[in-house]
Amino acid sequence: MRDRVKHLLLGPPLPTRRFIYEKLGKVRGLAAFSPDALSSIAYANQEIFLGLAVAGSVGLSYSTPVALAITILLSVVALSYFQTVHAYPSGGGSYAVARENLGASLGLVAAAALIIDYMLTAAVSLTAGVAAIASAFPELWPYRVEISLLFLSVITLLNLRGLREMGSSMAVPVYLFLIGYLSMLAYGLGLLIAHGPTSFTAAEPEATQPLTFFLLLHTFSTGCTALTGIEAISNGVPSFKPPEAENAGRTLIIMASLMGTLFLGSVGLTQALAVVPKPQETILSALTRRLLGSSPLYFAVQAITMLILAVAANTSFAGFPRLAAILAADGFMPRQLANLGDRLVYTNGISLLAMGSGALIIAFGGDTHALIPLFAIGAFLAYTLSQLGMVVHWRRERGRGWRLKAALNMAGALATGITLLVLSVTKFIEGAWITILLIPALTLGFQRIHSHYQAVSSQLRLSKPLPPSAKPPSRLSVVIPVAGVNRVTAYAIAYAKLISKDVTAVYVELEPGAGQRVLDEWRRWWPRIPLVVLQSPYRSVLEPFLRYLDEADRKRGGGQRVAVLLPEWVPAHWWQGFLHNQTARLIKEALLYRRRRHGYQRVIIDVPYHLRR
């Protein structure tokens, strides 16, 4: 029943050979990776307005210069990441670059910063989307948390269904947003040319403090949230169709160009037309109302703003699971995060991101402005480490034009590093301190997980000849599911040979080529014990193994008893169990119910191997 419900919601499992067909072209890739970057004009513009409005009309007159400075920074960062895409086509973005060039510790700092940034990106995007629609329908304002969680659930479900379906679903709101806003900005530019700019004296915003250099720095730092999401493509290069790096690079340049046009155009029009929002209204809503009035077009633009902000969370869903999978493969996050689910997506990573973002939405009451101070620290720390790593990369490679490439990345590192410093100072009391404390805490957690995996690997590694075992007195047939050649397997086989002469090991191949590698190593250690390698096109251990047992039963007939011997290691601490796949437990539960249903005479034997502290 559980499987039927899952297949109804998510679709049937996809075989591994379909993975290449699940990749994204430039059109779907732009839809999948750009919503956060494109939609950031909603909260970035809002933060610029809120930052300068306290200085009245004098402060608001600096909106366009601040936006222009941020756009220049955007150009530098985009060109820097364009180089990263081609230098590191395997993905991983800031983490991969920093780890290889600056060392494992700084690589983990970049990973921790990105993990936090992805969760905050999803939370900020969803709450900002709800704020956009609540500006048009104020009666929705008290239900921001509930509506945000509803949107989060829908996006999570779409991502669990697979890459292609997610890309297709995201394309509609992304391209509607681009058409709607670019058309509106073009219309606003026409009005500006025809009628000229408007003075802020007409709106007369009240000044509560003087315009200072610190206020401009504070506004610049908050407005830099417009740059968030630009790194997503460099993290997800393998999601693109071949040639991956070329398609990803072109998509990045298109995305950055659209970002700059939307951001500078909307802020420039807001200042030129002296737009000031009403209470419980966003600055983009006020700009749209100024251009389109309260016509149906206004409500249409607000609706597509809500949609793009809602799906902007999808940038996190495109980047976080892949980054978590890379960290898991490197041994810094739980191994389960590296597993591809039924629909060829990282199901566990998607679920973890959804839970983390949902917790942030609830904890901060769905308030975008409260989340913003935590938001950009992680992104700019990752940007800075990535650019510094690329400088080291070019200095080491010394290929054609390496000095120019290194200079471009150094300019990016200086720009983002200065922005990070400004953000840390100006936003520290407002909540940035939480992110500043969380990053080292996460880094320490990664290192503890890695130490655990190294200790497990050291204790399981086979390094000396195995002692001879006694001849078994029994005719019992023993089948052992194994995960590879290690001490747990050796311990289980030694026990199996004590109770039976008929011992067969079974390995389920989840990744192409892994079975042959295990088989080659197996023959060195146990040449007289057969190892059966089963293919699993849907990356499931259970189903191929259970089918093998059924087929083996039919060949033996009903007269011989079969024992399934389950080797498993027991971690030294209870919490370490969450870092492992628990495959033995799943097989045991499946065999218990299957034996009861079909009446097979099977014995299930647990062989625990206790790890040292």
C-alpha positions in Angstrom: 0.0 0.0 0.0 2.8 2.4 0.9 4.5 1.8 -2.5 1.2 2.3 -4.4 0.6 5.6 -2.7 4.2 6.7 -3.3 4.0 5.8 -7.0 0.7 7.6 -7.3 2.2 10.8 -5.9 5.7 10.6 -7.3 5.4 8.4 -10.4 6.8 4.9 -11.0 10.5 4.2 -10.4 12.9 5.1 -13.2 15.8 2.8 -14.2 19.4 4.1 -13.9 19.9 4.0 -17.7 17.3 6.8 -17.9 19.5 9.2 -15.9 21.0 10.8 -19.0 17.5 11.5 -20.3 16.6 13.2 -17.1 19.1 16.0 -17.6 18.2 19.5 -18.4 18.7 21.6 -21.6 19.3 25.4 -21.4 15.6 26.3 -21.4 14.7 23.9 -18.6 18.0 24.6 -16.9 17.3 28.3 -16.7 13.9 27.5 -15.3 15.3 25.1 -12.7 18.3 27.1 -11.5 17.4 30.8 -12.0 14.1 31.5 -10.0 16.0 32.5 -6.9 18.4 34.8 -8.7 15.7 36.4 -10.9 13.1 36.8 -8.1 15.6 38.3 -5.7 14.6 41.7 -7.0 11.5 41.4 -4.8 13.3 41.3 -1.4 16.5 43.1 -2.5 14.5 46.1 -3.8 12.4 46.0 -0.6 15.6 46.1 1.6 17.1 49.0 -0.4 13.9 51.0 0.0 13.6 50.2 3.8 17.3 51.0 4.3 17.1 54.5 2.5 13.6 55.5 3.5 14.7 56.4 7.0 16.6 59.3 5.5 13.6 60.5 3.6 13.6 61.8 0.1 17.4 62.5 0.3 18.1 58.9 1.1 15.8 57.5 -1.6 17.5 59.6 -4.2 20.5 57.2 -3.7 18.5 54.1 -4.7 19.8 53.9 -8.3 23.5 54.5 -7.4 23.3 51.7 -4.8 21.6 49.4 -7.3 24.3 50.3 -9.9 27.1 49.3 -7.5 25.3 46.0 -6.8 24.9 45.4 -10.5 28.6 45.9 -11.1 29.3 43.4 -8.3 26.9 41.0 -9.9 28.8 41.2 -13.2 32.1 40.4 -11.5 30.7 37.5 -9.6 28.9 36.1 -12.7 32.1 36.2 -14.8 34.0 34.5 -11.9 31.5 31.7 -11.7 31.5 31.3 -15.4 35.2 30.3 -15.1 34.3 28.0 -12.2 31.7 26.2 -14.3 34.3 25.3 -16.9 37.1 24.6 -14.5 34.9 22.3 -12.3 32.3 20.7 -14.6 31.7 17.9 -12.0 29.7 20.4 -9.8 30.1 21.1 -6.1 30.7 24.8 -6.7 32.3 26.7 -3.9 32.9 23.5 -1.8 34.7 21.7 -4.6 36.8 24.7 -5.5 37.7 25.6 -1.9 38.5 22.0 -0.8 40.8 21.3 -3.7 42.7 24.6 -3.6 42.4 26.0 -0.1 42.3 22.7 1.9 39.6 20.5 3.4 38.9 22.8 6.4 38.0 25.8 4.3 36.2 23.6 1.8 33.9 22.5 4.7 33.5 26.1 5.8 32.2 26.9 2.3 30.0 23.8 2.4 28.5 24.9 5.7 27.9 28.4 4.4 26.1 27.0 1.3 24.0 24.5 3.4 22.7 27.4 5.5 22.3 29.7 2.5 20.2 27.1 0.6 17.8 26.6 3.6 17.4 30.3 4.1 17.0 30.9 0.3 14.0 28.6 0.3 12.5 30.2 3.4 13.0 33.8 2.3 11.7 33.1 -1.2 8.5 31.5 0.0 7.7 34.1 2.6 8.5 36.9 0.1 6.1 35.3 -2.4 3.4 35.2 0.2 4.1 38.8 1.1 3.7 39.7 -2.6 0.2 38.2 -2.9 -0.8 39.5 0.6 0.0 43.0 -0.7 -2.8 42.6 -3.2 -5.1 40.8 -0.7 -4.3 42.1 2.8 -6.7 39.6 4.4 -4.1 36.9 3.7 -1.5 38.6 5.9 -2.3 36.7 9.1 -1.9 33.3 7.3 1.6 33.8 5.9 3.1 30.8 7.7 0.4 28.4 6.6 0.5 29.5 2.9 4.3 29.4 2.9 4.3 25.8 4.2 1.7 24.9 1.5 3.9 26.2 -1.3 6.9 24.4 0.3 5.0 21.1 0.2 4.0 21.5 -3.4 7.6 22.3 -4.5 9.0 19.4 -2.5 6.5 17.1 -4.2 7.5 18.4 -7.7 11.2 17.9 -7.0 10.6 14.3 -5.6 9.0 13.5 -9.0 12.2 14.1 -10.9 14.5 16.5 -12.7 12.6 16.8 -16.0 9.2 17.2 -14.4 10.6 19.7 -12.0 12.2 21.7 -14.9 9.0 21.6 -16.9 6.9 22.7 -13.9 9.2 25.6 -13.1 9.4 26.9 -16.7 5.8 28.3 -16.7 6.2 30.7 -13.8 9.8 31.7 -14.7 9.0 32.6 -18.2 5.7 34.3 -17.3 7.6 36.4 -14.8 10.2 37.4 -17.4 7.6 38.3 -19.9 5.5 40.2 -17.4 8.2 42.2 -15.7 10.3 43.0 -18.8 7.1 44.2 -20.5 6.1 46.3 -17.5 9.6 47.8 -17.2 9.6 48.7 -20.9 6.2 50.3 -20.4 7.5 52.2 -17.4 10.5 53.4 -19.4 8.1 54.7 -22.1 6.1 56.7 -19.5 9.3 58.1 -18.1 10.5 59.3 -21.5 7.1 60.7 -22.3 6.4 62.5 -19.0 9.8 62.8 -17.3 10.8 61.8 -13.7 8.7 62.6 -10.6 10.1 64.3 -7.5 9.9 62.6 -4.1 8.4 65.7 -2.6 5.1 64.5 -4.0 5.2 61.5 -1.7 7.3 63.2 1.0 8.6 60.2 3.0 9.4 61.2 6.6 13.1 61.3 7.5 13.8 59.8 10.9 17.7 59.9 10.7 20.3 61.7 8.6 21.9 60.1 5.5 25.3 58.8 6.5 28.0 56.7 4.9 27.2 53.9 7.3 23.6 54.0 6.3 24.6 53.7 2.6 26.9 50.8 3.5 24.1 49.1 5.4 21.7 49.5 2.5 24.3 48.2 0.0 24.8 45.1 2.2 21.1 44.3 2.5 20.6 45.0 -1.2 23.3 42.5 -2.0 20.7 39.8 -1.4 20.0 40.4 -5.1 23.1 38.3 -5.8 22.0 35.2 -4.0 21.3 32.2 -6.3 24.0 33.1 -8.8 26.2 30.2 -7.6 23.5 27.6 -8.1 24.4 26.7 -11.7 28.0 26.1 -10.7 26.9 23.6 -8.1 24.6 21.7 -10.5 26.6 21.5 -13.7 26.1 17.7 -14.0 22.3 18.3 -14.2 22.7 19.8 -17.7 22.8 17.8 -20.9 26.2 17.3 -22.6 28.3 19.3 -23.1 27.5 20.1 -19.5 29.9 22.9 -18.9 29.1 24.7 -22.1 25.4 24.6 -21.5 25.7 25.6 -17.9 28.0 28.5 -18.7 25.7 29.9 -21.4 22.7 29.5 -19.0 24.7 31.4 -16.3 25.5 34.4 -18.6 21.8 34.6 -19.7 20.7 34.4 -16.1 23.1 37.1 -14.9 22.1 39.4 -17.8 18.4 39.0 -16.9 19.1 39.6 -13.2 21.0 42.9 -13.9 18.3 44.1 -16.2 15.4 43.4 -13.9 17.2 44.7 -10.8 18.6 47.9 -12.1 15.5 48.6 -14.2 13.0 48.1 -11.3 15.1 50.2 -8.8 15.7 52.9 -11.4 12.0 53.2 -12.2 11.1 53.2 -8.5 13.4 56.2 -7.9 12.5 58.0 -11.1 8.8 57.7 -10.5 9.1 58.5 -6.7 7.3 55.3 -5.7 6.5 54.9 -2.0 4.5 51.9 -0.8 1.5 51.9 1.5 1.6 50.1 4.9 1.6 46.3 4.4 2.7 46.6 0.8 6.0 45.7 -0.9 7.9 48.2 -3.0 7.4 46.1 -6.1 3.7 46.1 -5.5 3.8 49.9 -5.2 5.7 50.2 -8.5 3.3 47.9 -10.3 0.3 49.8 -8.9 1.9 53.1 -10.0 2.4 51.8 -13.6 -0.8 49.7 -14.0 -3.2 51.1 -11.5 -5.6 48.7 -9.8 -6.4 47.0 -13.1 -6.5 43.2 -13.6 -3.0 43.6 -15.0 -1.8 44.7 -11.5 -3.2 41.5 -9.9 -1.8 39.4 -12.7 1.7 40.8 -12.1 1.3 40.2 -8.3 0.3 36.7 -9.0 3.3 35.9 -11.2 5.5 37.6 -8.6 4.1 35.3 -6.0 4.6 32.3 -8.3 8.3 33.1 -9.2 9.1 33.7 -5.5 7.4 30.5 -4.5 9.3 28.5 -7.1 12.5 30.5 -6.3 12.8 28.0 -3.5 13.5 25.5 -6.2 17.0 26.9 -6.7 17.7 25.4 -3.2 16.1 22.2 -4.2 18.3 22.0 -7.3 21.5 22.8 -5.4 21.2 21.5 -1.8 20.6 17.8 -2.6 23.5 17.6 -5.0 25.9 19.4 -2.6 24.7 17.1 0.2 25.3 14.1 -2.0 28.9 15.3 -2.8 29.5 15.8 0.9 28.1 12.4 1.7 30.2 10.7 -0.9 33.2 12.4 0.6 32.2 11.2 4.1 31.2 14.5 5.6 27.4 14.0 5.7 25.3 10.8 6.3 25.7 8.3 3.5 22.0 8.1 2.8 22.2 11.6 1.2 24.2 10.2 -1.6 21.5 7.7 -2.6 19.5 8.3 -5.7 15.8 7.7 -5.1 13.2 6.0 -7.3 12.9 9.0 -9.6 16.6 9.5 -10.1 16.8 12.4 -7.6 18.4 12.7 -4.2 15.2 12.0 -2.2 16.8 12.2 1.2 18.5 15.6 0.5 15.2 17.0 -0.8 13.4 15.9 2.3 16.1 17.3 4.6 15.9 20.7 2.9 12.1 20.8 3.1 12.2 20.0 6.9 14.9 22.7 7.5 13.2 25.4 5.5 9.8 24.6 7.1 11.4 24.9 10.5 12.8 28.4 9.6 9.4 29.6 8.3 7.7 28.6 11.5 10.5 29.9 13.8 10.5 33.4 12.2 6.7 33.6 11.7 6.9 33.8 7.9 8.5 37.3 8.2 10.9 37.9 5.2 12.5 41.0 6.8 13.4 38.9 10.0 15.1 36.2 7.8 17.1 38.6 5.6 19.9 39.4 8.2 20.7 35.6 8.4 20.5 35.3 4.6 23.5 36.7 2.7 26.3 35.9 5.1 26.5 32.3 4.0 26.3 33.1 0.3 29.0 35.8 0.3 31.3 33.6 2.5 31.0 30.8 -0.1 31.5 33.3 -3.0 34.7 34.7 -1.4 36.2 31.2 -0.7 35.3 30.1 -4.2 37.0 33.0 -5.9 40.1 32.7 -3.7 40.2 29.0 -4.6 40.0 29.8 -8.3 43.0 32.2 -8.0 45.0 29.3 -6.5 43.7 27.0 -9.3 44.9 29.3 -12.1 48.2 29.9 -10.4 48.8 26.1 -10.2 47.4 25.3 -13.7 49.2 28.2 -15.5 47.4 27.6 -18.7 46.7 30.1 -21.5 45.7 33.5 -20.2 45.9 32.3 -16.6 47.0 35.7 -15.3 43.9 37.4 -16.6 41.7 34.7 -15.3 43.3 34.8 -11.9 43.0 38.6 -11.8 39.3 38.4 -12.6 38.8 35.9 -9.8 40.8 38.0 -7.4 38.7 41.0 -8.2 35.6 38.9 -7.4 37.2 37.7 -4.1 37.9 41.3 -3.1 34.5 42.5 -4.0 32.6 39.7 -2.2 35.0 39.7 0.7 34.5 43.4 1.4 30.7 42.9 1.0 30.9 40.0 3.5 32.7 42.2 6.0 30.2 45.0 5.6 27.3 42.5 6.0 28.8 41.0 9.1 29.3 44.4 10.8 26.0 46.0 9.7 23.8 43.0 10.2 25.4 41.4 13.3 23.0 42.5 15.9 20.0 42.0 13.6 20.6 38.3 13.4 23.7 37.7 11.3 25.4 36.5 14.5 23.2 33.3 14.3 24.7 32.4 10.9 28.2 33.3 12.0 27.9 30.8 14.9 26.1 28.2 12.9 28.8 27.9 10.2 31.7 26.7 12.5 29.2 24.5 14.4 28.2 22.8 11.1 31.9 22.5 10.0 32.7 20.8 13.3 29.7 18.5 12.7 31.0 17.5 9.3 34.4 16.7 10.7 32.9 14.5 13.5 30.9 12.6 10.9 34.1 12.2 8.8 36.0 10.9 11.8 33.3 8.4 12.5 33.4 7.0 8.9 37.2 6.8 9.0 37.1 4.9 12.3 34.5 2.5 10.8 36.6 2.0 7.6 39.7 1.4 9.7 38.0 -1.3 11.8 36.3 -3.0 8.8 39.4 -3.1 6.5 40.8 -6.6 5.8 44.6 -6.5 6.1 45.9 -10.0 7.0 45.1 -13.6 5.9 42.0 -15.2 7.3 42.3 -18.1 9.8 41.1 -21.6 8.6 37.6 -22.5 9.7 36.2 -25.8 11.0 34.2 -28.1 8.7 30.5 -27.5 9.1 28.3 -30.4 10.2 25.1 -29.1 8.7 23.4 -29.4 5.2 21.7 -26.0 5.8 22.0 -23.6 2.8 23.2 -20.1 3.8 22.7 -17.0 1.7 24.6 -13.8 2.8 23.7 -10.4 1.4 27.0 -8.4 1.4 27.8 -4.7 0.9 31.4 -5.4 -0.1 34.7 -7.0 1.1 35.3 -6.0 4.7 35.7 -7.3 8.3 31.9 -7.6 8.8 31.6 -9.8 5.7 34.6 -11.9 6.9 33.1 -12.3 10.3 29.7 -13.4 8.8 31.4 -15.8 6.4 33.4 -17.4 9.1 30.2 -18.0 11.1 28.4 -19.3 8.0 31.1 -21.9 7.3 30.7 -23.2 10.8 27.0 -24.1 10.2 26.9 -25.0 6.5 28.9 -26.3 3.5 26.5 -24.5 1.1 27.3 -20.8 1.5 26.5 -18.3 -1.2 27.1 -14.5 -1.0 24.9 -12.0 -2.9 25.9 -8.5 -3.9 23.4 -6.0 -5.3 25.0 -3.6 -7.8 23.6 -0.1 -7.3 26.1 1.7 -9.5 27.3 0.4 -12.9 30.7 -1.2 -12.6 30.7 -1.6 -8.8 29.8 -5.3 -9.0 32.9 -6.3 -11.1 35.2 -4.4 -8.6 33.7 -6.3 -5.7 33.8 -9.6 -7.5 37.5 -9.1 -8.4 38.4 -8.4 -4.7 36.1 -11.2 -3.5 38.0 -13.8 -5.5 41.2 -12.9 -3.7 39.7 -13.5 -0.3 37.2 -16.2 -0.8 37.8 -18.0 -4.1 35.8 -21.1 -3.1 32.6 -19.2 -2.0 30.5 -18.1 -4.9 29.5 -14.4 -5.1 26.3 -13.7 -7.1 26.2 -10.1 -8.5 22.6 -8.9 -9.1 21.8 -5.9 -11.2 19.4 -3.3 -9.8 18.3 -0.8 -12.5 16.1 1.0 -9.9 18.8 1.2 -7.2 16.9 -1.0 -4.8 18.6 -3.7 -2.7 15.5 -5.4 -1.5 13.7 -6.4 -4.6 16.6 -8.0 -6.5 17.6 -9.9 -3.4 14.1 -11.2 -2.7 13.7 -12.2 -6.3 17.0 -14.1 -6.1 15.8 -15.9 -3.0 12.5 -16.9 -4.6 14.4 -18.3 -7.7 16.8 -20.2 -5.5 13.9 -21.7 -3.6 12.3 -22.9 -6.8 15.6 -24.5 -7.9 16.2 -26.3 -4.6 12.6 -27.5 -4.3 10.9 -27.5 -0.9 13.1 -30.0 1.0 16.1 -27.9 2.0 16.0 -25.2 4.6 17.6 -21.9 3.7 19.1 -19.5 6.2 19.6 -15.8 5.3 22.5 -14.6 7.3 22.5 -10.8 7.8 25.9 -9.2 8.6 25.7 -5.8 10.2 27.9 -3.6 12.2 26.8 -1.9 15.4 28.2 1.6 15.9 29.7 2.5 19.3 27.1 5.3 19.9 23.4 5.1 19.3 23.3 8.4 17.3 25.9 7.1 14.8 23.2 4.6 13.5 21.6 7.6 11.7 24.7 7.9 9.6 24.3 4.5 8.0 21.8 3.0 5.6 20.3 0.3 7.9 20.1 -2.1 5.0 20.3 -5.3 7.1 17.3 -4.1 9.2 15.3 -3.4 6.0 16.1 -6.9 4.6 15.2 -8.5 7.9 11.8 -6.8 8.1 11.0 -7.6 4.4 11.9 -11.3 5.0 9.8 -11.6 8.1 6.6 -10.4 6.2 7.5 -12.3 3.0 8.1 -15.5 4.8 4.7 -15.2 6.6 2.9 -14.5 3.3 4.5 -17.2 1.1 5.2 -19.9 3.7 8.9 -20.3 2.8 11.0 -22.2 5.4 13.7 -19.6 5.9 15.8 -18.9 9.0 17.0 -15.4 9.6 20.3 -15.0 11.4 21.7 -11.7 12.6 25.5 -11.6 12.9 26.3 -8.3 14.6 29.8 -6.8 14.5 30.4 -4.3 17.3 32.6 -1.3 16.4 35.0 0.0 19.0 34.7 3.5 20.5 
